[in-house]
Amino acid sequence: MKGVEALITELAHSTVPILLIGERGTGKRTIAERIHANSGIPASEFRTLSCSELLPKVVAANLISGGITLYLDEIGDLSPDSQECLIELLSISEPGKEQARVICGSSRDLERELWSGHFREDLYYRLSGVCLRIPPLRQRKEDIPGLLDLFLTRYAELFGRAVPSLSADTRQMFMEHSWPGNLGELEASARAIVAVGDESAAKGGLRQLLARADNGSNGRMSLKEAARAASREAEKELILKALTRTRWNRRRAAQEFQISYKALLYKLKQIGYEEYGAT
């Protein structure tokens, strides 16, 4: 990552297209934003477009907007028509007309997509003036302690709570996990700890979550799956903690959460505790 950091500064004031390759959740969009932030262009002129359903006319409208940085997320999902439109626009150079600075991100192996015919060769070479490969979190575990503290501080401020002080056992658990969801999964886990407000209560759920991620699907978990799983575990622990505090009075617990009694009953059913507690 030190090499990536050095290139961010060097590339900021260049107009060369940049291709960011990395697994989902490795922070490609954040790196694109940092390149833009170091360029001196106003922050408001950073635009992100998801390529999965991107129409040619949208590509054209944004590319001709000079003085902006255009981040094309998951460029490998671009349709053939949009690929053709993009290469045509990139090939046009009119005096006095400035195009957007283009940064692309992809979790796919675009060279494989190229050879299979799913991605245009001329577009690939046009967009990959500089290609940065972002390592997954499991290959840079020395970054985990700092990132974990960053996320804990962020959510403590957001939730209006003190920053949790984690035990050595919990930190070691985080270091040993393979993090298939990368930064997104780490952030979701930190959010769960802050949301529960009790490291010991959260640890059990997190152990199950991390073990399930390591043992299932050949160690692979999508970013959305990781975030959803962490949120479910955090919500379950938070509900059980509140019910313990109210001696399993479900109406009092619902009042604490500022939700309806019916909504709490639904959540209890989701976690398998619908038969427990008093009204």
Backbone as numpy.savetxt, mean C-alpha at the origin, in Angstrom:
# Nx Ny Nz CAx CAy CAz Cx Cy Cz
18.01 -0.16 -0.68 17.20 1.05 -0.68 18.05 2.31 -0.68
19.30 2.22 -0.21 20.16 3.40 -0.24 20.44 3.82 -1.68
20.59 2.83 -2.55 20.79 3.14 -3.96 19.57 3.80 -4.57
18.38 3.34 -4.17 17.14 3.94 -4.65 17.04 5.37 -4.16
17.38 5.59 -2.89 17.33 6.94 -2.31 18.23 7.90 -3.07
19.42 7.43 -3.40 20.35 8.29 -4.13 19.81 8.65 -5.51
19.18 7.69 -6.17 18.63 7.94 -7.50 17.43 8.87 -7.47
16.66 8.85 -6.38 15.50 9.73 -6.26 15.94 11.18 -6.42
17.02 11.55 -5.72 17.53 12.92 -5.79 18.05 13.24 -7.18
18.77 12.30 -7.78 19.36 12.54 -9.10 18.30 12.67 -10.19
17.23 11.87 -10.08 16.21 11.83 -11.13 15.17 12.92 -11.00
15.10 13.56 -9.84 14.03 14.52 -9.58 13.98 15.64 -10.61
15.13 16.13 -11.02 15.17 17.28 -11.94 15.36 16.87 -13.39
15.22 15.59 -13.66 15.31 15.09 -15.02 13.90 14.86 -15.56
13.78 14.80 -16.88 12.48 14.51 -17.49 12.44 13.11 -18.08
13.48 12.32 -17.84 13.53 10.98 -18.39 12.42 10.13 -17.76
11.71 9.33 -18.56 10.67 8.45 -18.01 11.28 7.43 -17.04
10.52 7.10 -15.99 11.01 6.18 -14.97 10.02 5.03 -14.84
10.55 3.81 -14.78 9.73 2.62 -14.57 10.11 2.02 -13.23
9.14 1.91 -12.32 9.34 1.33 -11.00 8.77 -0.08 -10.99
9.61 -1.07 -10.76 9.18 -2.47 -10.74 9.29 -3.00 -9.31
8.23 -3.61 -8.84 8.26 -4.18 -7.49 6.93 -4.83 -7.16
6.94 -5.73 -6.18 5.71 -6.39 -5.75 4.71 -5.36 -5.23
3.45 -5.76 -5.18 2.43 -4.88 -4.62 2.76 -4.57 -3.17
2.61 -3.30 -2.82 2.85 -2.90 -1.44 4.28 -2.53 -1.12
5.17 -2.49 -2.12 6.57 -2.15 -1.84 6.82 -0.65 -1.80
5.81 0.16 -2.13 5.95 1.61 -2.02 6.30 2.32 -3.31
5.88 1.76 -4.44 6.23 2.38 -5.73 5.62 3.77 -5.86
4.35 3.91 -5.48 3.70 5.22 -5.60 4.36 6.23 -4.68
4.75 5.81 -3.48 5.42 6.72 -2.55 6.75 7.21 -3.13
7.48 6.32 -3.79 8.74 6.71 -4.42 8.49 7.70 -5.55
7.43 7.46 -6.33 7.08 8.39 -7.40 6.75 9.77 -6.82
6.03 9.79 -5.71 5.68 11.06 -5.05 6.93 11.77 -4.55
7.90 11.02 -4.05 9.13 11.64 -3.54 9.98 12.21 -4.68
9.99 11.51 -5.80 10.70 12.06 -6.97 10.05 13.37 -7.37
8.72 13.39 -7.39 7.98 14.61 -7.73 8.26 15.72 -6.71
8.25 15.37 -5.42 8.46 16.38 -4.37 9.83 17.03 -4.47
10.82 16.28 -4.91 12.18 16.82 -5.05 12.38 17.57 -6.35
11.38 17.56 -7.23 11.52 18.20 -8.55 11.27 19.70 -8.50
10.63 20.16 -7.44 10.29 21.58 -7.34 8.94 21.92 -7.93
8.26 20.94 -8.55 6.92 21.15 -9.08 5.94 21.13 -7.90
4.93 22.00 -7.88 3.97 22.01 -6.77 3.36 20.64 -6.52
3.15 20.31 -5.24 2.63 18.99 -4.87 1.29 18.70 -5.53
0.50 19.75 -5.77 -0.83 19.57 -6.36 -0.76 19.07 -7.80
0.40 19.14 -8.41 0.54 18.72 -9.81 1.03 17.29 -9.95
0.83 16.47 -8.93 1.12 15.04 -9.00 -0.20 14.30 -9.21
-0.31 13.55 -10.28 -1.55 12.83 -10.58 -1.27 11.34 -10.72
-2.19 10.55 -10.18 -2.09 9.10 -10.29 -3.24 8.58 -11.13
-2.93 7.74 -12.10 -3.95 7.09 -12.91 -3.77 5.59 -12.82
-4.86 4.88 -12.51 -4.83 3.42 -12.49 -5.05 2.92 -13.91
-4.17 2.05 -14.37 -4.20 1.65 -15.78 -5.18 0.52 -16.09
-5.78 -0.08 -15.08 -6.64 -1.24 -15.32 -7.85 -0.91 -16.19
-8.41 0.30 -16.03 -9.58 0.70 -16.83 -9.36 2.06 -17.48
-8.14 2.34 -17.84 -7.79 3.65 -18.37 -8.12 3.75 -19.86
-8.94 4.73 -20.21 -9.35 4.93 -21.61 -8.33 5.80 -22.34
-8.18 5.59 -23.65 -7.23 6.39 -24.43 -7.43 7.89 -24.27
-8.68 8.35 -24.25 -8.93 9.79 -24.15 -8.46 10.36 -22.81
-8.50 9.54 -21.76 -8.01 9.98 -20.45 -6.48 10.07 -20.47
-5.85 9.10 -21.11 -4.39 9.13 -21.28 -3.99 10.42 -21.99
-4.68 10.72 -23.09 -4.35 11.90 -23.89 -4.55 13.19 -23.10
-5.67 13.29 -22.39 -5.99 14.52 -21.65 -4.96 14.82 -20.58
-4.43 13.79 -19.93 -3.47 14.00 -18.85 -2.04 14.18 -19.36
-1.71 13.48 -20.44 -0.34 13.55 -20.93 0.00 14.91 -21.51
-0.97 15.59 -22.09 -0.69 16.89 -22.70 -0.72 18.02 -21.66
-0.95 17.67 -20.39 -0.93 18.67 -19.33 0.51 18.90 -18.90
1.12 19.91 -19.42 2.52 20.18 -19.11 2.70 20.63 -17.67
3.92 20.43 -17.14 4.24 20.89 -15.80 3.72 20.00 -14.69
3.30 18.79 -15.01 2.83 17.88 -13.98 3.64 16.59 -14.03
3.54 15.82 -12.94 4.10 14.48 -12.92 2.92 13.51 -12.97
2.94 12.61 -13.94 1.85 11.66 -14.14 2.36 10.28 -13.74
1.75 9.71 -12.67 2.12 8.36 -12.24 1.09 7.37 -12.77
1.53 6.46 -13.63 0.66 5.43 -14.21 0.84 4.14 -13.42
-0.15 3.85 -12.58 -0.07 2.70 -11.68 -0.44 1.42 -12.41
0.39 0.39 -12.25 0.21 -0.91 -12.90 0.10 -0.75 -14.42
1.18 -0.26 -15.01 1.21 0.02 -16.44 0.99 -1.24 -17.26
1.28 -2.42 -16.69 1.07 -3.67 -17.40 -0.39 -3.99 -17.65
-1.30 -3.28 -16.93 -2.74 -3.51 -17.12 -3.32 -2.64 -18.23
-2.50 -1.82 -18.87 -2.99 -0.90 -19.89 -3.52 -1.68 -21.10
-4.70 -1.31 -21.57 -5.32 -2.00 -22.71 -4.51 -1.74 -23.98
-4.64 -2.59 -25.01 -3.93 -2.37 -26.27 -4.23 -1.01 -26.89
-5.49 -0.56 -26.84 -5.84 0.74 -27.42 -5.15 1.88 -26.67
-5.12 1.78 -25.33 -4.47 2.82 -24.54 -2.95 2.78 -24.72
-2.39 1.58 -24.90 -0.96 1.47 -25.19 -0.63 2.20 -26.49
-1.46 1.98 -27.51 -1.23 2.62 -28.80 -1.32 4.13 -28.69
-2.33 4.60 -27.95 -2.50 6.04 -27.76 -1.30 6.64 -27.04
-0.82 5.96 -26.02 0.29 6.47 -25.22 1.57 6.55 -26.04
1.87 5.53 -26.82 3.10 5.56 -27.61 3.03 6.63 -28.68
1.84 6.86 -29.25 1.69 7.92 -30.25 1.93 9.29 -29.64
1.39 9.51 -28.46 1.56 10.81 -27.79 3.00 11.03 -27.35
3.64 9.98 -26.87 5.03 10.10 -26.43 5.98 10.34 -27.61
5.56 9.93 -28.80 6.40 10.09 -29.99 6.28 11.47 -30.62
5.29 12.25 -30.16 5.06 13.59 -30.70 5.84 14.62 -29.89
6.62 15.42 -30.55 7.35 16.49 -29.88 7.11 17.79 -30.63
6.20 18.61 -30.07 5.86 19.87 -30.71 6.53 21.03 -29.98
7.18 21.94 -30.73 7.84 23.09 -30.12 6.83 23.92 -29.30
7.24 24.27 -28.08 6.39 25.11 -27.24 5.33 24.35 -26.46
5.21 23.04 -26.69 4.23 22.25 -25.95 4.94 21.27 -25.03
4.70 21.44 -23.74 5.34 20.60 -22.74 4.41 19.48 -22.32
4.93 18.25 -22.30 4.13 17.11 -21.86 4.38 16.82 -20.38
3.50 16.02 -19.80 3.66 15.60 -18.41 4.90 14.72 -18.27
5.51 14.80 -17.10 6.62 13.90 -16.78 6.00 12.56 -16.37
6.40 11.46 -16.99 5.76 10.16 -16.79 6.61 9.25 -15.91
5.98 8.74 -14.86 6.57 7.70 -14.02 5.57 6.54 -13.99
6.05 5.33 -14.25 5.16 4.16 -14.29 5.54 3.17 -13.19
4.55 2.46 -12.72 4.78 1.41 -11.73 4.17 0.10 -12.20
4.82 -1.01 -11.87 4.29 -2.31 -12.26 4.74 -3.38 -11.28
3.79 -4.25 -10.89 4.14 -5.41 -10.07 4.38 -6.63 -10.95
4.14 -6.48 -12.25 4.38 -7.57 -13.20 5.80 -7.50 -13.76
6.25 -8.65 -14.28 7.50 -8.70 -15.02 7.18 -8.25 -16.45
7.44 -6.97 -16.74 7.04 -6.43 -18.04 7.82 -7.04 -19.19
9.03 -7.49 -18.94 9.78 -8.13 -20.02 9.09 -9.42 -20.45
8.53 -10.14 -19.48 7.77 -11.35 -19.82 6.50 -10.99 -20.57
5.85 -9.90 -20.14 4.64 -9.43 -20.83 4.97 -9.02 -22.26
6.16 -8.46 -22.42 6.60 -8.01 -23.74 6.77 -9.21 -24.68
7.47 -10.23 -24.20 7.74 -11.38 -25.07 6.48 -12.20 -25.34
5.50 -12.13 -24.45 4.25 -12.86 -24.67 3.29 -12.09 -25.57
3.65 -10.84 -25.91 2.84 -10.04 -26.80 1.76 -9.23 -26.12
1.74 -9.22 -24.78 0.72 -8.48 -24.04 1.10 -7.01 -23.83
2.36 -6.69 -24.07 2.80 -5.30 -23.89 3.68 -4.91 -25.07
3.46 -3.71 -25.59 4.19 -3.26 -26.78 5.67 -3.04 -26.47
6.51 -3.57 -27.37 7.96 -3.43 -27.18 8.40 -1.98 -27.28
7.85 -1.23 -28.25 8.26 0.16 -28.41 7.84 1.01 -27.20
6.69 0.70 -26.63 6.23 1.43 -25.45 7.09 1.10 -24.23
7.44 -0.16 -24.10 8.29 -0.57 -22.97 9.61 0.19 -22.96
10.27 0.24 -24.11 11.56 0.92 -24.15 11.43 2.44 -24.03
10.28 2.96 -24.42 10.04 4.39 -24.27 9.84 4.77 -22.80
9.17 3.89 -22.05 8.84 4.20 -20.65 9.95 3.83 -19.67
10.86 2.97 -20.08 11.88 2.48 -19.15 13.22 3.15 -19.38
13.19 4.49 -19.52 14.46 5.22 -19.64 15.37 4.92 -18.47
14.77 4.90 -17.27 15.45 4.43 -16.06 14.51 3.43 -15.41
15.02 2.26 -15.09 14.21 1.21 -14.46 14.74 0.97 -13.05
13.89 1.22 -12.04 14.26 0.98 -10.65 13.50 -0.24 -10.14
14.22 -1.21 -9.62 13.57 -2.38 -9.04 13.55 -2.20 -7.52
12.34 -2.21 -6.95 12.16 -1.97 -5.53 12.13 -3.31 -4.80
13.06 -3.56 -3.89 13.09 -4.86 -3.21 11.92 -5.04 -2.26
11.40 -6.27 -2.14 10.32 -6.53 -1.18 10.83 -6.41 0.24
9.91 -6.26 1.18 10.30 -6.04 2.58 11.09 -7.21 3.15
10.82 -8.44 2.70 11.53 -9.60 3.24 13.02 -9.57 2.87
13.37 -8.77 1.85 14.77 -8.66 1.45 15.47 -7.46 2.07
14.76 -6.69 2.87 15.36 -5.54 3.55 14.79 -5.41 4.96
14.93 -6.49 5.71 14.34 -6.55 7.04 14.96 -5.56 8.02
16.15 -5.06 7.69 16.75 -4.04 8.56 15.93 -2.76 8.59
15.01 -2.60 7.60 14.14 -1.42 7.57 12.90 -1.57 8.46
12.61 -2.81 8.89 11.36 -3.05 9.62 11.25 -2.25 10.91
12.27 -2.22 11.79 12.11 -1.47 13.05 11.75 0.00 12.84
12.43 0.65 11.92 12.15 2.07 11.66 10.78 2.28 11.06
10.39 1.41 10.11 9.08 1.53 9.49 7.96 1.25 10.49
8.18 0.25 11.35 7.19 -0.08 12.37 6.96 1.10 13.31
8.05 1.72 13.76 7.92 2.89 14.64 7.22 4.05 13.93
7.51 4.21 12.65 6.87 5.26 11.87 5.35 5.06 11.82
4.91 3.84 11.54 3.48 3.54 11.44 2.80 3.63 12.81
3.47 3.16 13.87 2.89 3.25 15.20 2.67 4.71 15.60
3.65 5.55 15.29 3.53 6.98 15.61 2.41 7.62 14.80
2.33 7.27 13.52 1.31 7.84 12.64 -0.09 7.53 13.17
-0.35 6.26 13.54 -1.70 5.90 13.97 -1.98 6.31 15.41
-0.95 6.43 16.23 -1.16 6.96 17.57 -1.64 8.41 17.49
-1.04 9.18 16.59 -1.48 10.56 16.39 -2.89 10.60 15.81
-3.17 9.71 14.88 -4.49 9.69 14.23 -5.59 9.31 15.22
-5.30 8.34 16.11 -6.30 7.87 17.07 -6.26 8.63 18.39
-5.31 9.58 18.52 -5.20 10.36 19.76 -4.75 9.53 20.94
-3.79 8.64 20.73 -3.30 7.77 21.79 -1.79 7.87 21.92
-1.28 7.31 23.02 0.16 7.27 23.21 0.77 6.25 22.25
2.01 6.49 21.85 2.69 5.55 20.96 3.01 4.28 21.74
2.56 3.11 21.29 2.82 1.86 22.03 4.31 1.56 22.12
4.71 1.04 23.26 6.09 0.58 23.45 6.07 -0.93 23.36
6.60 -1.47 22.27 6.49 -2.90 22.02 7.59 -3.69 22.73
7.23 -4.89 23.15 8.19 -5.77 23.81 9.18 -6.33 22.79
10.29 -6.84 23.30 11.30 -7.44 22.42 10.72 -8.65 21.70
9.82 -9.38 22.37 9.20 -10.57 21.78 8.36 -10.19 20.57
7.57 -9.12 20.71 6.72 -8.68 19.59 7.58 -8.19 18.43
8.61 -7.42 18.74 9.48 -6.91 17.66 10.18 -8.06 16.94
10.56 -9.09 17.69 11.20 -10.23 17.06 10.22 -10.96 16.15
8.94 -11.02 16.59 7.90 -11.63 15.77 7.77 -10.90 14.44
7.85 -9.57 14.48 7.78 -8.79 13.25 9.00 -9.03 12.36
10.16 -9.21 12.97 11.38 -9.42 12.18 11.38 -10.79 11.50
10.72 -11.77 12.11 10.76 -13.14 11.58 9.71 -13.38 10.50
8.71 -12.50 10.42 7.64 -12.68 9.43 8.16 -12.36 8.02
7.60 -13.04 7.01 8.08 -12.84 5.63 7.42 -11.66 4.92
6.34 -11.10 5.45 5.66 -9.92 4.92 5.32 -10.02 3.44
4.48 -10.99 3.07 4.08 -11.10 1.65 3.30 -9.89 1.17
2.65 -9.16 2.09 1.92 -7.94 1.71 2.78 -6.69 1.77
4.08 -6.87 2.10 5.05 -5.78 2.12 4.65 -4.63 3.05
4.90 -3.38 2.67 4.68 -2.25 3.56 3.22 -2.12 3.95
2.30 -2.45 3.04 0.88 -2.35 3.35 0.49 -3.28 4.48
1.04 -4.48 4.49 0.74 -5.44 5.54 1.35 -5.00 6.87
2.57 -4.49 6.83 3.21 -3.99 8.05 2.43 -2.83 8.63
1.99 -1.92 7.78 1.21 -0.77 8.25 -0.11 -1.22 8.87
-0.79 -2.19 8.24 -2.05 -2.68 8.77 -1.85 -3.34 10.13
-0.75 -4.05 10.32 -0.47 -4.69 11.60 -0.19 -3.67 12.69
0.56 -2.62 12.35 0.83 -1.55 13.32 -0.47 -0.84 13.70
-1.33 -0.61 12.71 -2.62 0.02 12.97 -3.45 -0.83 13.92
-3.39 -2.16 13.77 -4.14 -3.05 14.64 -3.69 -2.92 16.09
-2.39 -2.84 16.33 -1.87 -2.70 17.69 -2.35 -1.41 18.33
-2.28 -0.31 17.57 -2.72 0.98 18.11 -4.22 0.99 18.35
-4.98 0.39 17.44 -6.44 0.39 17.55 -6.90 -0.39 18.78
-6.27 -1.54 19.04 -6.63 -2.34 20.20 -6.19 -1.64 21.49
-5.05 -0.96 21.44 -4.58 -0.21 22.60 -3.92 -1.07 23.66
-3.67 -2.32 23.34 -3.07 -3.24 24.31 -2.23 -4.25 23.52
-0.93 -4.17 23.70 -0.06 -5.05 22.92 -0.35 -6.52 23.18
-0.58 -6.89 24.45 -0.82 -8.30 24.78 -2.10 -8.80 24.14
-3.14 -7.94 24.09 -4.40 -8.35 23.48 -4.26 -8.48 21.97
-3.48 -7.59 21.38 -3.31 -7.61 19.93 -2.37 -8.72 19.48
-1.44 -9.10 20.36 -0.40 -10.03 19.95 -0.95 -11.38 19.50
-1.97 -11.87 20.24 -2.54 -13.16 19.88 -3.12 -13.15 18.48
-3.89 -12.12 18.18 -4.47 -12.00 16.85 -3.42 -11.81 15.79
-2.40 -11.03 16.10 -1.34 -10.78 15.13 -0.52 -12.05 14.87
-0.30 -12.82 15.91 0.44 -14.08 15.71 -0.31 -14.99 14.74
-1.63 -15.09 14.94 -2.44 -15.91 14.04 -2.38 -15.36 12.62
-2.50 -14.04 12.50 -2.48 -13.40 11.19 -1.15 -13.64 10.48
-0.05 -13.40 11.18 1.27 -13.53 10.57 1.59 -14.98 10.25
1.19 -15.89 11.14 1.43 -17.31 10.88 0.63 -17.79 9.68
-0.62 -17.32 9.59 -1.47 -17.71 8.46 -0.89 -17.19 7.15
-0.35 -15.99 7.18 0.23 -15.42 5.97 1.49 -16.18 5.56
2.29 -16.62 6.57 3.52 -17.34 6.27 3.27 -18.75 5.76
2.21 -19.40 6.28 1.97 -20.80 5.96 1.03 -21.01 4.78
0.20 -20.01 4.48 -0.81 -20.20 3.43 -0.40 -19.62 2.11
-0.96 -20.15 1.05 -0.77 -19.65 -0.33 0.70 -19.52 -0.70
1.52 -20.52 -0.24 2.96 -20.50 -0.56 3.62 -19.21 -0.10
3.13 -18.68 1.05 3.75 -17.47 1.60 3.33 -16.20 0.91
2.29 -16.26 0.07 1.88 -15.05 -0.66 0.53 -14.55 -0.15
0.43 -13.27 0.03 -0.82 -12.64 0.45 -0.90 -11.30 -0.23
-2.04 -11.00 -0.82 -2.17 -9.72 -1.49 -2.25 -8.60 -0.47
-1.97 -7.38 -0.90 -2.02 -6.22 -0.01 -3.42 -6.05 0.57
-4.46 -6.21 -0.25 -5.83 -6.05 0.24 -6.16 -7.12 1.27
-5.73 -8.37 1.00 -5.99 -9.45 1.94 -5.31 -9.19 3.27
-4.07 -8.69 3.24 -3.34 -8.40 4.47 -4.04 -7.31 5.27
-4.46 -6.26 4.59 -5.12 -5.14 5.28 -6.45 -5.59 5.88
-7.22 -6.38 5.12 -8.51 -6.85 5.62 -8.33 -7.77 6.82
-7.35 -8.68 6.72 -7.12 -9.63 7.81 -6.69 -8.91 9.08
-5.78 -7.95 8.94 -5.32 -7.20 10.11 -6.46 -6.40 10.72
-7.30 -5.82 9.88 -8.43 -5.03 10.39 -9.43 -5.92 11.13
-9.68 -7.11 10.59 -10.61 -8.04 11.24 -10.09 -8.46 12.61
-8.79 -8.78 12.66 -8.20 -9.20 13.93 -8.24 -8.06 14.94
-7.93 -6.84 14.48 -7.94 -5.68 15.38 -9.35 -5.43 15.90
-10.34 -5.50 15.02 -11.73 -5.25 15.43 -12.20 -6.31 16.41
-11.85 -7.55 16.16 -12.25 -8.63 17.07 -11.67 -8.41 18.45
-10.38 -8.12 18.54 -9.74 -7.91 19.83 -10.33 -6.70 20.55
-10.64 -5.65 19.80 -11.20 -4.44 20.37 -12.59 -4.71 20.95
-13.41 -5.48 20.24 -14.76 -5.82 20.70 -14.70 -6.67 21.96
-13.85 -7.70 21.95 -13.75 -8.59 23.11 -13.22 -7.85 24.33
-12.31 -6.91 24.10 -11.78 -6.13 25.22 -12.87 -5.25 25.83
-13.69 -4.62 24.97 -14.77 -3.76 25.46 -15.82 -4.59 26.20
-16.13 -5.77 25.70 -17.12 -6.62 26.36 -16.62 -7.11 27.71
-15.34 -7.38 27.80 -14.77 -7.77 29.09 -14.88 -6.62 30.08
-14.61 -5.41 29.59 -14.67 -4.22 30.45 -16.09 -3.95 30.92
-17.10 -4.25 30.08 -18.50 -4.00 30.44 -19.17 -5.25 31.01
-18.34 -6.27 31.36 -18.85 -7.53 31.88 -19.86 -8.16 30.93
-19.57 -8.06 29.66 -20.33 -8.65 28.57 -21.75 -8.10 28.47
-21.90 -6.83 28.84 -23.16 -6.14 28.61 -23.09 -5.55 27.20
-23.83 -6.16 26.29 -23.70 -5.80 24.88 -24.23 -4.40 24.58
-25.25 -3.98 25.26 -25.78 -2.63 25.01 -24.79 -1.56 25.46
-24.16 -1.76 26.60 -23.15 -0.81 27.07 -21.96 -0.77 26.12
-21.56 -1.94 25.64 -20.44 -2.00 24.70 -20.79 -1.25 23.42
-22.03 -1.41 22.93 -22.45 -0.70 21.72 -22.40 0.80 21.93
-22.78 1.24 23.12 -22.73 2.68 23.44 -21.29 3.18 23.43
-20.38 2.37 23.97 -18.96 2.75 23.96 -18.44 2.93 22.54
-18.85 2.03 21.65 -18.39 2.09 20.26 -19.16 3.12 19.43
-20.21 3.68 20.03 -21.05 4.65 19.33 -21.64 4.06 18.05
-22.10 2.80 18.20 -22.79 2.13 17.10 -24.11 1.58 17.65
-25.01 1.18 16.77 -26.29 0.64 17.22 -26.10 -0.75 17.83
-27.04 -1.12 18.67 -27.02 -2.45 19.29 -27.08 -3.52 18.20
-27.90 -3.29 17.18 -28.03 -4.24 16.07 -26.70 -4.42 15.33
-25.97 -3.29 15.16 -24.68 -3.37 14.46 -23.68 -4.19 15.26
-23.69 -4.05 16.60 -22.79 -4.84 17.42 -23.14 -6.32 17.36
-24.44 -6.63 17.38 -24.86 -8.03 17.27 -24.37 -8.65 15.97
-24.41 -7.86 14.90 -23.94 -8.36 13.61 -22.44 -8.65 13.65
-21.69 -7.75 14.29 -20.25 -7.95 14.39 -19.92 -9.15 15.28
-20.70 -9.35 16.36 -20.50 -10.51 17.21 -20.77 -11.81 16.45
-21.77 -11.77 15.58 -22.05 -12.94 14.77 -20.90 -13.24 13.82
-20.28 -12.19 13.27 -19.16 -12.37 12.35 -17.97 -13.05 13.02
-17.76 -12.76 14.31 -16.59 -13.33 15.00 -16.97 -14.55 15.84
-18.25 -15.01 15.73 -18.66 -16.24 16.39 -19.02 -16.11 17.86
-19.41 -14.92 18.31 -19.75 -14.70 19.71 -21.19 -14.19 19.87
-22.07 -14.51 18.92 -23.41 -13.95 18.96 -24.25 -14.46 20.14
-23.89 -15.62 20.70 -24.66 -16.21 21.80 -24.18 -15.73 23.17
-23.10 -14.94 23.19 -22.52 -14.57 24.47 -22.97 -13.16 24.88
-23.05 -12.95 26.19 -23.31 -11.60 26.70 -24.77 -11.35 27.02
-24.98 -10.29 27.83 -26.33 -9.90 28.23 -26.72 -8.63 27.51
-28.06 -8.44 27.31 -28.55 -7.23 26.66 -28.49 -6.05 27.60
